[in-house]
Amino acid sequence: MDDARNLDALCDRNHGLDRFLKLEARDQALARAIAVTGLRHHNRIEAALKRVMDRPPPKKARHLIHSLHVAATQILFMDSPDSAAVNLGVTAIGDDDRTARFRSLANAVLRRLVKEKESLLEKTSDISCIPNWLSKALRKDYGKEKAGKISGYVTMEPMIDLTVKSENSKWAEKLDAIVLPTGSIRLTHSKSVPELEGYEAGEWWVQDAAAALPARLIKAKPGMRVLELCAAPGGKTAQLANSGYDVTAVDISQPRLKRLEQNLDRLGLSASLVASDILEYEPEELFDAILLDAPCSSTGTVRRHPDVLWTKTSQDITALAKLQYQLLEKARSFLKPGGFLVFSNCSMLKEEGEDVFSMADKNFDDLAKDPILAEEINGLETCINGQGALRTLPFHLENAENKQMGGLDGFFACRFIKR
């Protein structure tokens, strides 16, 4: 949180933190689970610690603060034995020269946390998991009630969604999953993904059900040339290639393109990969269709990536929206007349979605809106907004019988046709 680094990058098993890489695989999984849970419930943990401390810790004592948060995460929100969480927390604080003098304080605070656990959970139950700046933006965009529902879904760990090459019903049965109305399948368990049937054979890939929608909005015939911009890590690339298109995938990051290539190899799919800044990219030929899944705040993915809650700011949103507009302006120059351009991103905020769409529709004379139809997004008809664009939020696709089996990432998608 202090330096706003991406949690997935820190926990990457090839290029992550040295201390993380030195852990056994089982301990790596536990460390990541603690981090995700702690970030997801950060506000409640902070409030609970304040209630059991006589005075706040020094603001510069970051190791002390983080160690208390790690222990509190396990005590309040995980199945770890309370005694183990207390002992490990006190040891971590006592063994560090910067915080050794706080050992007795930490011991008293964590033991009180254990003693008052149920009461503290009850007293903090109405505290939102979302930081103030984002909560304010969500209330502005969707109202207090919907903002509250979003917060409720963010606190729940979502199930894993898969996109399959074909026969989703067959694979749902094989993998103990359910078929969602949109066509994705959702696992009903949390088994290791690489160990599941069909992984090595490349029959499916992990992709949130909402993230799978933009590629389905492409209007093209098999064999047509389709350009995907900001393509890595490649879930949408795989969808486009699996649909029979001649796909060119562009991304600014060579390492991310390498990972995309590896993913396509596992799936037995192919695409032409290009490492380039979109604003400098100049293709030799125009394309029949384009998918621009633009860089964004990723606020729509906070159910799976709660670090986003604490690594983004309101200033980031404005800068990203400006970049998205520039990329969309450039992307239209790659499109044939009569071709379709889908613009999407995984932000929940209208500044990065609806507002960019509206500005482009107003200013780009060579593009016309092409409204998304209900039959294109089966089961999510209510997610088509007044612009004819798609807007999903974490509480959509609810499951009345099992709330954790419901929900989606927040996504925006719209479509243009080139005049």
C-alpha positions, 0 to 999 in steps of 0.5 A: 500500500505504501508504494502503490505496487501491484500485488500480482507483480509482487507475488509473481513466481518468476519476478516477484519479491525476493522474500516471496520467492524464497518461500515454499509454494504452500507458504507463498499461497498463504502469504498472498491469501493474507495480503488479499484478505487484509486489503479487502478488509483494510478499513475494518481491520484499521477500525478494530485495531484503533478500538484495542489500542490506547494510542495510535502507533507512530505513523513512520513505524510502517513495519509495526503497523503492517505486522499488526495488520497481518496478524489482525487479518488472520485473527479476524477474517481467516481460519488461522489459529489465533495463538499462531497469529499472535505469536507470529505477529509478536515475533515479527515485531520483536525480531526487527530492530526498528520495532523491537521496543513495541513487542509488549505493546503488540502482544497486548493489542493482539491478545485483546483483539482475540478476546474481543473478536466477535464484538469487534466484528459486529461493531465494524460490520457497517464500515465500507471496504472502499476508500473515501475517494472511490466511494464518493465517485461510486455514489455520484455515478450510481447512487448510495444504494448501488454503491453500498451493494458494490461494497458488499460484493467486494468483501466476498472472494469471487469464484473462478470463471472460465471461457471454454473453446466449445461445449461449455455444458460438457466442461461444466460437468467435468469441472464441477461448474455451472454454466452462466447465462452469458456462456462462461462457466463458473467453478463451484470450488477453489481447486488449483487451476493448473491441476484441473482437467483440460488445462494442459490440453488447452480446452479453456482459460481463466477469464471473468464472465464480464471480461469475456463479453467485449470480444463477443461484441465484435462484428466480423466473419471468420477469416476477417482481419481483427486488430486487438489493442492492449492485448496482454495477457490474452484472454480476449485474444484467445476468444478472437482467435478461437472465433476464426478471425485473423488476429493481430494483437498489439501491446506495449509490453514485450514481457506481457506479449511473451506471456500472451504467446505462452498462453496461446501456445497452451491453447493451441491458438495463434495470432500475430503479436506486435510490441508497440505503443498504440499511439506510434503504431502504423499498420500496413493495412486497415482492419475489418474490426478492432477491439480496444480494451484500454488501460484503466484504473481496474476498479472493476476488478477489485473483487479479485484484486483488492490492492486496486482500492489502495493503489489508485487515486482520483487523479489517476482516473482523470489521467487514464480517461484522457489516455483512453480518449487518445487511444480511441482517437488513434484506433479509428484510423486503423479501421476500414469503412464499414468496420466495427470498433469495440471500446472497453475497459474494466473500470466501474467509473463513468469517467473512464467509460460512459464519459469517454464514449459520449465525448468520442461520439460527439467529436469523431465524425467518422464513427457512429454509435452501434448499439449493443443488443440484448441477445448479444449478452444473454442474461445481462439485458438490464446492463445495457444503458441509455447509450446503447453501451454495456455497463456491468457492476460487481452485484450483477448476475446475482445468485439468490441461493448462494451469493458468492456464486453471483457477481461480475467484474465491473466492465464497460463496453461500447461499439462504433461503426466506421462511416 
